[in-house]
């Protein structure tokens, strides 16, 4: 997160806070063929609530798996995490946001599509992750 170098612009009395200003630079990228069990280990080690699933090729799209997805689609359905692959439960394509998006529009997008976090993409590359938490805690009261 860029705390001291905000890329905002004054708009009347209101500053425009960009997704890049509030996002978390840290993210975890996994392969779709990884087992859910291995993904849980990585998520726990890295203390993340979501994993970005890498593209298989240049024409593919990123996917995303939230810990909620694992709870709902593996645990609640009594599936084995050692025999379930990430590609079986991921959301693909992942709804992503551009780093230069105004955080107000990002929050509206989240609300409209019922999501709570998304990969931040710029020039086709993942830069980080953004969540409601990031927007509220890092963006709403910036001076």
C-alpha positions as CSV (number, residue, x, y, z in Angstrom):
1,X,0.0,0.0,0.0
2,X,1.3,3.5,-0.9
3,X,0.5,5.4,2.3
4,X,2.5,8.5,1.6
5,X,2.3,8.8,-2.1
6,X,-1.4,9.0,-2.9
7,X,-2.3,9.2,-6.6
8,X,-5.4,11.2,-6.0
9,X,-6.7,14.4,-7.5
10,X,-8.7,17.1,-6.0
11,X,-12.3,17.2,-7.2
12,X,-14.0,20.2,-5.5
13,X,-13.6,19.4,-1.8
14,X,-13.3,15.7,-2.5
15,X,-10.1,13.8,-3.2
16,X,-10.2,10.9,-5.6
17,X,-8.7,7.9,-3.9
18,X,-7.5,5.2,-6.3
19,X,-7.6,1.4,-5.8
20,X,-3.8,1.4,-6.0
21,X,-3.7,3.7,-3.0
22,X,-5.6,1.2,-0.7
23,X,-4.9,-2.3,-2.2
24,X,-2.6,-4.8,-0.6
25,X,0.5,-5.5,-2.6
26,X,0.8,-9.0,-1.2
27,X,-1.2,-11.7,-2.9
28,X,-0.9,-15.4,-3.5
29,X,-1.0,-17.0,-7.0
30,X,-1.7,-20.7,-7.3
31,X,-2.3,-23.1,-10.1
32,X,-5.7,-24.6,-10.7
33,X,-4.5,-28.2,-10.5
34,X,-3.4,-27.7,-6.9
35,X,-5.4,-29.6,-4.4
36,X,-7.6,-27.7,-1.9
37,X,-5.5,-29.2,0.9
38,X,-2.3,-27.7,-0.4
39,X,-4.1,-24.4,-1.0
40,X,-5.3,-24.3,2.6
41,X,-1.7,-24.8,3.8
42,X,-0.5,-21.9,1.6
43,X,-3.3,-19.6,2.6
44,X,-2.6,-20.3,6.3
45,X,1.1,-19.8,5.9
46,X,0.6,-16.5,4.1
47,X,-2.4,-15.4,6.2
48,X,-4.6,-14.6,3.2
49,X,-8.4,-15.0,2.7
50,X,-8.2,-15.4,-1.1
51,X,-6.0,-17.1,-3.7
52,X,-5.6,-15.9,-7.2
53,X,-5.6,-18.8,-9.7
54,X,-3.0,-18.3,-12.5
55,X,-3.9,-18.2,-16.2
56,X,-3.1,-21.4,-18.0
57,X,-2.0,-19.5,-21.1
58,X,-2.0,-16.0,-22.6
59,X,-5.7,-16.3,-23.8
60,X,-6.9,-17.5,-20.4
61,X,-8.3,-15.4,-17.5
62,X,-7.4,-15.3,-13.8
63,X,-9.6,-17.2,-11.3
64,X,-10.1,-16.6,-7.6
65,X,-10.8,-18.9,-4.6
66,X,-12.0,-17.5,-1.3
67,X,-11.8,-19.4,2.0
68,X,-15.7,-19.1,1.9
69,X,-15.7,-21.1,-1.4
70,X,-13.7,-23.9,0.3
71,X,-16.0,-23.9,3.3
72,X,-19.1,-24.0,1.1
73,X,-18.0,-26.3,-1.7
74,X,-15.7,-28.7,0.0
75,X,-16.3,-28.8,3.8
76,X,-20.1,-28.3,3.7
77,X,-20.4,-30.9,0.9
78,X,-18.2,-33.4,2.7
79,X,-15.6,-33.5,-0.2
80,X,-12.0,-34.4,0.5
81,X,-9.7,-31.4,0.3
82,X,-6.9,-33.9,-0.8
83,X,-8.9,-35.1,-3.8
84,X,-10.5,-31.8,-4.8
85,X,-8.6,-29.4,-7.1
86,X,-8.8,-25.7,-7.0
87,X,-10.1,-25.5,-10.6
88,X,-13.2,-27.4,-9.4
89,X,-14.3,-24.7,-7.0
90,X,-12.8,-21.5,-8.2
91,X,-14.6,-18.6,-9.7
92,X,-13.4,-17.9,-13.2
93,X,-13.1,-15.4,-14.7
94,X,-12.3,-13.4,-11.5
95,X,-14.0,-10.1,-11.5
96,X,-11.0,-7.7,-11.3
97,X,-10.5,-4.0,-10.9
98,X,-8.1,-1.6,-12.5
99,X,-5.5,0.0,-10.2
100,X,-6.6,3.5,-11.3
101,X,-10.3,3.0,-10.5
102,X,-11.8,5.4,-8.0
103,X,-12.5,3.4,-4.7
104,X,-16.1,4.6,-4.7
105,X,-16.7,2.8,-8.0
106,X,-14.8,-0.2,-6.7
107,X,-17.2,-0.4,-3.7
108,X,-20.2,0.0,-6.0
109,X,-18.9,-2.8,-8.2
110,X,-18.4,-5.1,-5.2
111,X,-21.9,-4.3,-4.0
112,X,-23.5,-4.8,-7.4
113,X,-21.8,-8.2,-8.0
114,X,-22.0,-9.4,-4.4
115,X,-18.2,-9.8,-3.9
116,X,-16.0,-8.6,-1.1
117,X,-12.5,-8.7,-2.7
118,X,-10.9,-8.7,-6.2
119,X,-7.5,-8.9,-7.9
120,X,-6.1,-5.5,-9.0
121,X,-5.0,-5.7,-12.6
122,X,-2.9,-3.3,-14.6
123,X,-1.7,-4.0,-18.2
124,X,-2.9,-7.6,-17.8
125,X,-0.8,-8.2,-14.7
126,X,-1.9,-8.7,-11.1
127,X,-0.6,-6.0,-8.8
128,X,-2.4,-7.0,-5.6
129,X,-5.8,-7.5,-4.0
130,X,-8.4,-5.1,-2.8
131,X,-11.2,-5.7,-0.4
132,X,-13.9,-3.7,1.4
133,X,-11.6,-3.8,4.4
134,X,-8.8,-2.1,2.4
135,X,-11.2,0.5,1.0
136,X,-12.7,1.4,4.4
137,X,-9.6,1.2,6.6
138,X,-7.1,2.7,4.1
139,X,-9.2,5.0,1.9
140,X,-12.2,6.6,3.7
141,X,-10.4,8.8,6.1
142,X,-7.2,9.7,4.2
143,X,-6.1,13.3,4.7
